[in-house]
Amino acid sequence: MEKKIAIVGAGLSGSLLAIILAKKGYDVEVYERRPDMRKVEISAGRSINLALSDRGIKALKLADLDTDILKEAVPMFGRQIHLLGGSENFQSYSGREGEHINSVSRGGLNCQLMDKVEGLGIPIYFNQKCLGMDYKSSTLSFLNEETKEEYLIEVETAIATDGAGSAIRNDMQKKSASLRFSFSKAYLDHGYKELCIPPTEDGDFRMEKNALHIWPRGGYMLIALPNKDGSFTVTLFHPYDGENGLDALNTSSKARVFFEKQFPDALALMPSFDADWENNPTSSLATVKCYPWQVEGKSLLLGDSAHAIVPFYGQGMNCSFEDCVVFAEYLEKYKGDWEKIFSEYQKSRKKDTDAIATLAEDNFYEMRDHVSDENFMKKRKLETKMEQQFPEYYSKYSLVTFNADIPYSEAMRKGRAQDQLLLEICRETDDLDSLDLEKILQQIKSL
Ligand SMILES: Cc1cc2nc3c(=O)[nH]c(=O)nc-3n(C[C@H](O)[C@H](O)[C@H](O)COP(=O)(O)OP(=O)(O)OC[C@H]3O[C@@H](n4cnc5c(N)ncnc54)[C@H](O)[C@@H]3O)c2cc1C
């Protein structure tokens, strides 16, 4: 039998990559550890919904799925900030008319991608857990989760899209001496727990629907993203340690006391708070970095398996989808020469995934500590004015989120320099209307 290209993991990036390869005429098959989520309810291990933005949309266009996915999304035009005491303010994501991010269901998106994969005649083998790879013989080993039998398949090449805990990456790590494989996993002191604000009895949203809600509280925060059915998925990002840390809040009654003090307005909208607190897992957050991503053209890590990041820029999936766009460019350039495709791809892509990992960690502190800070709010106002007046100006957030044509590394360099300049200007003036915006634009262009 002719050997095929095996994609390990039918998650978000694996399914998209399978579509891209199949559309280019490659012979692909997909192996997935879990059962088919279109037939069996899989309890949400993490993030029920995700923020999809321009980089992810650009990638979905390659699969002709962007329009269908966006039909199911809830647009979010900015951050709705909920201060302690109950007052709220809205901070637009962009000064350009209509620019927004999209709240999409993780399960819904994954199912749509898998439908398309199978629609192109590509098989997805469910309940097949990859155990590792023998590079000499290009053989993958699997465990059939239903029969508990182990078996081997010989492949032309394997692409590991098996997420942050990748089996193929773990296997590369074991062989690290010969590969000179570098690996790091840095945990945040914070974990997260998901909760829910259900729709009203009439099916309406209980808060502003077109916003990402944030309750910033210094050392921790609560966020909420809207779902199409009128509910919000709420996530508490919170330290494990300390008097009121996640480890200490080990019953719903203790958590309720904490929420009554810190998030009373949100708590009032969560009738199933106690059950959600008890039943939903508390999960950790980490940044995973490694290199190289490939072995002799025989296997490649792509998506979270190569670079898992913390979720505070809403870019993990967008970045993994962008991986597919960049990969497709090298696929086109070096058709079928896997060693060349993989090595050129990893060389060009690593600096950008490192950059978004850094930006995501930075944004945690920004969302948690600074969104309610006076000078930060002044800078956001100035950025919005600039974007309204000069469509060619992009704030750091917009460079990352709304400008899919600029690499993450360049967005970070330029965005940080702009931030520094604008914060300095804001510190020196009380009257934003007195500023010469044209002059600021020229300064920014020279950065
Ligand atoms: C709390 C949270 C919020 C987030 N919010 C956002 C957001 O708003 N926007 C955004 O862009 N990103 C967000 N992300 C990041 C996003 O979830 C990931 O970046 C994205 O899922 C990566 O896609 P992937 O296909 O690489 O991996 P995954 O989606 O994790 O898919 C991996 C697949 O491989 C399968 N698999 C695993 N091991 C094996 C094995 N041994 N054999 C076979 N199959 C296997 C899994 O079952 C799964 O189907 C968030 C993440 C978290 C944790």
The ligand as an SDF file (V2000), in Angstrom:
LIG
                    3D

 53 58  0  0  0  0  0  0  0  0999 V2000
   -8.4640   28.6940   28.6600 C   0  0  0  0  0  0  0  0  0  0  0  0
   -8.0110   28.8360   27.2440 C   0  0  0  0  0  0  0  0  0  0  0  0
   -8.5500   29.8400   26.4650 C   0  0  0  0  0  0  0  0  0  0  0  0
   -8.1210   30.0040   25.1550 C   0  0  0  0  0  0  0  0  0  0  0  0
   -8.6480   31.0220   24.4120 N   0  0  0  0  0  0  0  0  0  0  0  0
   -8.2070   31.2210   23.1620 C   0  0  0  0  0  0  0  0  0  0  0  0
   -8.7440   32.2920   22.3730 C   0  0  0  0  0  0  0  0  0  0  0  0
   -9.6160   33.0400   22.8140 O   0  0  0  0  0  0  0  0  0  0  0  0
   -8.2660   32.4710   21.1100 N   0  0  0  0  0  0  0  0  0  0  0  0
   -7.2870   31.6640   20.5820 C   0  0  0  0  0  0  0  0  0  0  0  0
   -6.8800   31.9070   19.4500 O   0  0  0  0  0  0  0  0  0  0  0  0
   -6.7750   30.6340   21.3130 N   0  0  0  0  0  0  0  0  0  0  0  0
   -7.2080   30.3910   22.5700 C   0  0  0  0  0  0  0  0  0  0  0  0
   -6.7110   29.3440   23.2920 N   0  0  0  0  0  0  0  0  0  0  0  0
   -5.6440   28.5040   22.7010 C   0  0  0  0  0  0  0  0  0  0  0  0
   -6.1970   27.3940   21.8200 C   0  0  0  0  0  0  0  0  0  0  0  0
   -7.0880   26.5980   22.5460 O   0  0  0  0  0  0  0  0  0  0  0  0
   -5.0580   26.5120   21.2750 C   0  0  0  0  0  0  0  0  0  0  0  0
   -4.0020   27.2990   20.8290 O   0  0  0  0  0  0  0  0  0  0  0  0
   -5.5480   25.6360   20.1360 C   0  0  0  0  0  0  0  0  0  0  0  0
   -6.5380   24.7460   20.5940 O   0  0  0  0  0  0  0  0  0  0  0  0
   -4.3850   24.8500   19.5220 C   0  0  0  0  0  0  0  0  0  0  0  0
   -4.8800   23.9960   18.5280 O   0  0  0  0  0  0  0  0  0  0  0  0
   -4.1440   22.6110   18.2500 P   0  0  0  0  0  0  0  0  0  0  0  0
   -4.9150   21.9840   17.1400 O   0  0  0  0  0  0  0  0  0  0  0  0
   -2.6920   22.8330   18.0610 O   0  0  0  0  0  0  0  0  0  0  0  0
   -4.3140   21.7730   19.5750 O   0  0  0  0  0  0  0  0  0  0  0  0
   -5.6840   21.1990   20.2410 P   0  0  0  0  0  0  0  0  0  0  0  0
   -6.8330   22.0760   19.8910 O   0  0  0  0  0  0  0  0  0  0  0  0
   -5.3380   20.9790   21.6470 O   0  0  0  0  0  0  0  0  0  0  0  0
   -5.8820   19.8070   19.4910 O   0  0  0  0  0  0  0  0  0  0  0  0
   -5.0700   18.6830   19.7340 C   0  0  0  0  0  0  0  0  0  0  0  0
   -5.8120   17.4420   19.2620 C   0  0  0  0  0  0  0  0  0  0  0  0
   -4.9420   16.3220   19.3310 O   0  0  0  0  0  0  0  0  0  0  0  0
   -5.5880   15.2470   19.9970 C   0  0  0  0  0  0  0  0  0  0  0  0
   -4.5450   14.4430   20.6480 N   0  0  0  0  0  0  0  0  0  0  0  0
   -3.8370   14.7440   21.7700 C   0  0  0  0  0  0  0  0  0  0  0  0
   -2.9470   13.7770   22.0370 N   0  0  0  0  0  0  0  0  0  0  0  0
   -3.0940   12.8430   21.0720 C   0  0  0  0  0  0  0  0  0  0  0  0
   -2.4340   11.6070   20.8050 C   0  0  0  0  0  0  0  0  0  0  0  0
   -1.4770   11.1420   21.5960 N   0  0  0  0  0  0  0  0  0  0  0  0
   -2.8180   10.8930   19.7030 N   0  0  0  0  0  0  0  0  0  0  0  0
   -3.8020   11.3530   18.8800 C   0  0  0  0  0  0  0  0  0  0  0  0
   -4.4630   12.5170   19.0920 N   0  0  0  0  0  0  0  0  0  0  0  0
   -4.0930   13.2710   20.1700 C   0  0  0  0  0  0  0  0  0  0  0  0
   -6.5220   15.9340   20.9840 C   0  0  0  0  0  0  0  0  0  0  0  0
   -7.5530   15.0670   21.4060 O   0  0  0  0  0  0  0  0  0  0  0  0
   -7.0150   17.1100   20.1500 C   0  0  0  0  0  0  0  0  0  0  0  0
   -8.1260   16.7740   19.3620 O   0  0  0  0  0  0  0  0  0  0  0  0
   -7.1310   29.1390   24.6160 C   0  0  0  0  0  0  0  0  0  0  0  0
   -6.6030   28.1110   25.3930 C   0  0  0  0  0  0  0  0  0  0  0  0
   -7.0300   27.9620   26.6980 C   0  0  0  0  0  0  0  0  0  0  0  0
   -6.4330   26.8570   27.5190 C   0  0  0  0  0  0  0  0  0  0  0  0
  1  2  1  0
  2  3  1  0
  2 52  2  0
  3  4  2  0
  4  5  1  0
  4 50  1  0
  5  6  2  0
  6  7  1  0
  6 13  1  0
  7  8  2  0
  7  9  1  0
  9 10  1  0
 10 11  2  0
 10 12  1  0
 12 13  2  0
 13 14  1  0
 14 15  1  0
 14 50  1  0
 15 16  1  0
 16 17  1  0
 16 18  1  0
 18 19  1  0
 18 20  1  0
 20 21  1  0
 20 22  1  0
 22 23  1  0
 23 24  1  0
 24 25  2  0
 24 26  1  0
 24 27  1  0
 27 28  1  0
 28 29  2  0
 28 30  1  0
 28 31  1  0
 31 32  1  0
 32 33  1  0
 33 34  1  0
 33 48  1  0
 34 35  1  0
 35 36  1  0
 35 46  1  0
 36 37  1  0
 36 45  1  0
 37 38  2  0
 38 39  1  0
 39 40  1  0
 39 45  2  0
 40 41  1  0
 40 42  2  0
 42 43  1  0
 43 44  2  0
 44 45  1  0
 46 47  1  0
 46 48  1  0
 48 49  1  0
 50 51  2  0
 51 52  1  0
 52 53  1  0
M  END
$$$$
